[in-house]
Amino acid sequence: MKAIGLLRYDVEDYLTRESHDALGNILESMQGVGIAGSYGIVGKKARVLAEGGYRSALDALRQETALGFHSWSHSEHPTIAEELQNLSYQDGIQAFVEREKIGVEMVADAIRPPIYFTQPGANWVPAAVEALPLLGMDTFFSDAWNSYVVPLDEPVWLGSVLHLSPPVMTPRPFLLKFPDNIRDALDMIDEAAAQFSGGKIFMVMAHPTELVSTKFWDAVNFAHGATVDVLRPAPVRSRTEQKHARDAYREYLLAISRHPDIEWLNVVQLRDRVIPRGERRVDLERWKPHLRDRLGPLRVDGVSLSAAQQVFLLACAVDADRTPTVMVPQILPPDDWEPSLRTATPFGAVSAEEIRRASRWLVREIQDHGRLPSRVPWERTDWSIEAYAAYARALWENPQKAEVVGRPLELGFLQLIQEPDQLHWDWPIFPHEFRPFQLWQQARSIAWSLAWVEWR
């Protein structure tokens, strides 16, 4: 199988007139070359294009199947992460929907409803995972530069949303330095073809405004948490330089489109290759050897389960009246979970009957609410969900014992969330010393619902 390339455009600069023409030129080049792309539009950009009469660009966008949403205002303060940084997870979901629905409507009115979301810059927020379906979107198209999820060369599920966090194979900066860095850019495509062969994914990320400007438009107006008194367009290249950049980029597109070892897909085409998320029938004995020491996304016999679904499986497995197979539902992550350690390490012996009673409660709770609770009630107190899982696993291994001591379980899903020092919190638009640790903690919590995709 060839490597799969995703070419994404963040269409965001609503202040620089030349950027509108650059968008039209890129659409013309993409459609002329015949290469698939995905286009994430900022709400204000869509409105400016419609009000400014840029009909050819809008008509070209309407021909594209992969239209996305790139926030309603991108870098205006407070940005998404700035507004949500101190909110609870559920309050963050509501705040995201309330602030971003106007932008979704702007894109829908100017073009059509978007089907995926790309966060502006480093504004990756966990609440988007549950907010996007409420806004009509089922895909979170991020990238390894800006996602809280580690670089992944295949899609994953977060809750019911398809999440993309592929490595970015372009120089930094990319088009701002075009065409001087075209050789480096093409060399990276050759590297990607070799590195991601076998159907793995990577991405090329570009901004139309880079072809005409010398500095990003938002850095001019919204740098370091402050807004200038009067918004102004980005400084632009000379007309000759703009033409050279446009012509060189078309050459680049033509070259990568002909690469024999890469298949270029847009978000819709990729999504069509993934089996939709839903209930899965699981054979308990087939899964038993795979749940010995670790909770994390797993595929067994073509079935993919998240850590949350594996806990549900454990709860069903220790039921004395269990059947050989279990229907495992989709399960949303806990609302307010915080790990104390990377390993579930329970203490002391607990009676088997107490574990089974807690297991029956947990199964009912998930079936009634569709969400993994952060704590499970016991006879005398309550326990963290990971401590419960450790005891349930121990009982599954020793079903005849009257009491068991929980065996440690590694919380492997935490390895799929980047550490704070790897995150792009130094994005030039954020205030100095911006450190939204609560968002990072929420990201670790939603990783309970992270599962590998199942391909058609």
FENTA-V912148 format. One record per residue. SS is DSSP state (alpha for helix, beta for strand, coil for the rest). PHI is phi in whole degrees, -180 to 180 (* if undefined). D_FIRST is the distance of its C-alpha to the first C-alpha in Angstrom with 1 decimal. Layout:
ss=<SS,SS>
phi=<PHI,PHI>
d_first=<D_FIRST,D_FIRST>
//
This chain:
ss=<coil,coil,beta,beta,beta,beta,beta,beta,beta,beta,beta,coil,coil,coil,coil,coil,alpha,alpha,alpha,alpha,alpha,alpha,alpha,alpha,alpha,alpha,alpha,alpha,alpha,alpha,alpha,alpha,alpha,coil,coil,coil,coil,beta,beta,beta,beta,coil,alpha,alpha,alpha,alpha,alpha,alpha,alpha,alpha,alpha,coil,coil,coil,alpha,alpha,alpha,alpha,alpha,alpha,alpha,alpha,alpha,coil,coil,coil,beta,beta,beta,coil,coil,coil,coil,coil,coil,coil,coil,coil,coil,alpha,alpha,alpha,alpha,alpha,coil,coil,coil,coil,alpha,alpha,alpha,alpha,alpha,alpha,alpha,alpha,alpha,alpha,alpha,alpha,alpha,alpha,alpha,alpha,alpha,alpha,alpha,alpha,alpha,alpha,coil,coil,coil,coil,coil,beta,beta,coil,coil,coil,coil,coil,coil,coil,coil,coil,coil,alpha,alpha,alpha,alpha,alpha,alpha,alpha,coil,coil,coil,coil,beta,beta,beta,coil,coil,coil,coil,coil,coil,coil,beta,coil,coil,coil,coil,coil,coil,beta,beta,beta,coil,coil,beta,beta,beta,beta,coil,coil,coil,beta,coil,coil,coil,coil,coil,coil,alpha,alpha,alpha,coil,coil,coil,coil,alpha,alpha,alpha,alpha,alpha,alpha,alpha,alpha,alpha,alpha,alpha,alpha,alpha,alpha,coil,coil,coil,coil,coil,beta,beta,beta,beta,beta,beta,coil,alpha,alpha,alpha,alpha,coil,beta,coil,coil,coil,alpha,alpha,alpha,alpha,alpha,coil,alpha,alpha,alpha,coil,coil,coil,coil,coil,coil,coil,coil,coil,coil,beta,coil,coil,alpha,alpha,alpha,alpha,alpha,alpha,alpha,alpha,alpha,alpha,alpha,alpha,alpha,alpha,alpha,alpha,alpha,alpha,alpha,coil,coil,coil,coil,beta,beta,beta,beta,coil,alpha,alpha,alpha,alpha,alpha,coil,coil,beta,coil,coil,coil,coil,coil,beta,beta,beta,beta,alpha,alpha,alpha,alpha,alpha,alpha,alpha,alpha,coil,coil,beta,beta,coil,coil,beta,beta,beta,coil,coil,beta,beta,beta,coil,alpha,alpha,alpha,alpha,alpha,alpha,alpha,alpha,alpha,alpha,alpha,coil,coil,coil,coil,coil,coil,coil,beta,beta,beta,beta,coil,coil,coil,beta,coil,coil,coil,coil,coil,coil,coil,coil,coil,coil,beta,beta,coil,coil,coil,coil,beta,beta,beta,alpha,alpha,alpha,alpha,alpha,alpha,alpha,alpha,alpha,alpha,alpha,alpha,alpha,alpha,alpha,alpha,alpha,alpha,coil,beta,coil,coil,coil,beta,beta,beta,coil,coil,coil,coil,beta,beta,beta,alpha,alpha,alpha,alpha,alpha,alpha,alpha,alpha,alpha,alpha,alpha,alpha,alpha,coil,coil,coil,coil,coil,beta,beta,beta,coil,coil,coil,beta,beta,beta,alpha,alpha,alpha,alpha,alpha,beta,coil,coil,alpha,alpha,alpha,coil,coil,coil,coil,coil,coil,coil,coil,coil,coil,coil,coil,coil,coil,alpha,alpha,alpha,alpha,alpha,alpha,alpha,alpha,alpha,alpha,alpha,alpha,alpha,beta,beta,beta,coil,coil,beta,coil>
phi=<*,-77,-67,-107,-102,-115,-105,-115,-112,-96,-100,-132,-75,-97,-106,-99,-58,-61,-69,-66,-67,-63,-60,-59,-66,-65,-61,-62,-67,-61,-72,-70,-74,83,-114,-79,-141,-122,-127,-96,-109,-73,-55,-64,-65,-60,-66,-64,-62,-68,-72,-86,77,-84,-69,-65,-66,-65,-63,-66,-64,-66,-80,-83,-82,-107,-104,-120,-121,-121,83,-84,-140,65,-110,-66,-87,-76,-70,-57,-66,-64,-75,-94,-60,-110,-92,-66,-60,-67,-65,-66,-60,-64,-65,-61,-63,-65,-82,-99,-64,-65,-71,-60,-66,-61,-66,-63,-68,-81,-130,-174,-61,-77,-115,-140,-124,-123,-68,-74,57,-95,-82,-78,-126,-59,-60,-60,-59,-97,-79,-59,-60,-69,-106,87,-118,-122,-138,-112,-98,-103,-161,-64,-67,-117,-79,-79,-78,-61,-58,-130,-95,-150,-69,-136,-98,-119,60,-100,-104,-74,-119,-113,-139,-79,-60,-99,-111,-142,-66,-121,-72,-96,-71,-59,-105,-72,-96,-62,-106,-64,-65,-61,-63,-71,-63,-68,-68,-61,-62,-63,-60,-78,-72,-114,-64,87,85,-80,-111,-143,-140,-111,-118,-143,-124,-52,-64,-65,-71,-119,-110,-109,-154,-64,-59,-78,-65,-71,-114,-133,-67,55,84,-118,-114,-66,-64,-128,-66,-140,-70,-72,-65,-116,-74,-67,-61,-64,-65,-63,-64,-61,-65,-62,-63,-66,-69,-63,-62,-61,-61,-63,-67,-73,-67,-95,-64,-71,-111,-131,-108,-96,-125,-99,-60,-65,-64,-67,-60,-67,-90,-103,-69,-57,-72,-178,-60,-130,-85,-124,-86,-61,-68,-67,-88,-54,-66,-89,-115,-78,-128,-149,-113,-177,-59,-139,-120,-134,55,81,-101,-111,-128,-80,-61,-62,-69,-67,-65,-59,-61,-61,-63,-72,-67,-89,-69,-62,-102,-64,-101,-65,-122,-133,-88,-98,-82,-65,-136,-78,-76,-64,-75,-140,-92,-135,-78,-91,-140,-82,-130,-77,-125,-76,-125,79,-91,-131,-68,-62,-64,-65,-66,-67,-64,-64,-66,-64,-62,-65,-61,-63,-61,-70,-65,-79,-117,71,-134,-76,-73,-82,-139,-123,-72,-116,-64,-108,-157,-135,-126,-63,-63,-73,-66,-56,-60,-64,-70,-64,-63,-63,-70,-60,-76,-132,-66,-89,-78,-77,-149,-136,-105,-63,-96,-59,-124,-72,-87,-65,-65,-66,-69,-92,-110,-66,-75,-55,-73,-98,-86,-91,-74,-91,-49,-59,-84,-67,-61,-58,62,-71,-139,-81,-62,-66,-65,-64,-64,-63,-63,-66,-68,-71,-65,-55,-96,-76,-140,-68,-75,-112,-84,-67>
d_first=<0.0,3.8,6.7,8.8,12.3,15.5,18.6,21.7,25.3,28.2,31.1,34.1,36.9,39.7,42.4,41.4,42.0,39.9,36.8,37.2,37.1,34.0,32.2,33.1,32.0,28.5,28.1,29.4,27.0,23.9,24.9,25.9,22.7,20.7,18.5,18.1,20.2,22.0,25.7,27.8,31.5,34.5,37.3,39.9,37.7,37.2,41.0,41.8,39.6,41.3,44.8,44.3,43.4,40.0,39.2,36.6,34.4,35.0,34.3,31.0,30.0,30.9,28.4,25.6,24.0,23.1,26.6,27.4,30.5,31.3,34.7,38.0,39.3,36.8,39.1,42.5,44.3,44.0,40.2,38.4,38.2,41.8,43.0,41.1,41.5,44.6,44.0,43.1,39.8,41.3,43.4,40.4,38.6,41.8,42.3,38.7,39.2,42.7,41.9,38.6,39.3,41.4,38.4,36.2,39.1,39.3,35.7,36.2,39.5,38.2,34.8,33.7,32.9,29.9,27.1,25.9,27.8,27.4,30.2,32.4,31.9,32.2,33.8,31.3,33.5,32.8,35.0,32.5,30.4,33.2,34.7,31.7,31.9,35.6,34.9,32.4,29.1,26.4,24.0,24.9,22.7,23.8,22.4,22.7,25.8,27.8,26.6,28.5,25.3,23.7,20.6,17.6,13.9,13.7,16.4,19.4,22.5,25.9,28.4,27.3,25.6,21.9,21.9,19.6,20.4,17.5,18.4,19.9,19.0,22.1,25.5,28.4,30.1,27.8,29.4,32.9,32.6,30.9,31.1,32.3,29.0,26.6,25.8,25.0,22.8,20.8,20.5,19.1,16.3,15.5,15.8,13.5,10.6,11.3,12.3,9.7,6.4,4.4,5.3,8.8,11.3,14.0,16.8,19.3,22.7,25.6,29.1,30.7,34.0,32.8,33.0,36.7,38.0,38.9,38.8,37.3,39.6,39.7,40.6,43.6,44.8,43.7,43.3,44.2,45.2,47.8,48.0,49.9,53.1,51.8,48.1,47.2,44.3,42.2,43.4,41.7,41.0,43.1,42.2,41.3,39.0,37.4,36.8,35.3,32.9,31.9,31.4,29.4,27.1,26.5,25.6,23.1,21.5,21.4,19.9,17.0,16.4,15.9,13.5,11.1,8.3,8.9,9.1,12.5,13.8,17.2,18.5,19.3,16.0,14.4,17.4,17.0,13.8,15.9,18.6,22.0,24.0,27.0,28.9,27.2,29.0,28.9,30.3,32.5,32.7,28.9,28.8,31.9,30.6,28.1,30.8,33.1,33.1,30.8,30.3,27.0,23.8,22.6,20.2,21.8,20.9,18.5,21.4,21.5,24.9,26.4,29.3,31.7,30.5,30.8,34.4,35.1,33.7,36.2,39.0,38.4,38.1,41.6,43.3,45.7,45.1,41.3,39.3,36.4,33.8,33.8,32.6,31.3,31.7,30.2,32.2,33.1,33.8,37.4,39.6,41.4,39.8,40.3,39.3,42.0,39.8,36.1,37.2,39.1,42.2,44.9,48.4,50.8,50.9,50.5,51.6,49.1,50.9,50.5,46.7,46.5,48.7,46.4,43.4,44.9,45.7,42.2,40.6,43.2,42.6,38.9,39.4,42.1,40.6,36.8,37.0,37.0,40.5,41.0,43.9,45.1,48.8,50.5,54.0,55.6,53.1,49.4,46.4,43.2,40.2,38.6,41.9,42.0,38.5,39.6,42.6,40.8,38.3,41.4,43.1,40.0,40.2,44.0,45.0,48.4,49.6,52.2,50.8,47.8,46.9,43.6,41.0,39.2,35.7,33.5,32.5,28.9,27.9,30.2,27.8,25.5,28.2,29.0,32.4,35.0,35.1,31.3,31.9,32.7,36.2,37.5,36.1,38.9,39.9,40.7,44.2,44.9,44.3,42.3,41.0,40.2,39.9,40.4,37.2,35.4,37.1,36.1,32.4,32.8,34.4,31.7,29.1,30.7,28.7,25.3,22.6,18.9,17.3,16.4,13.4,14.3>
//
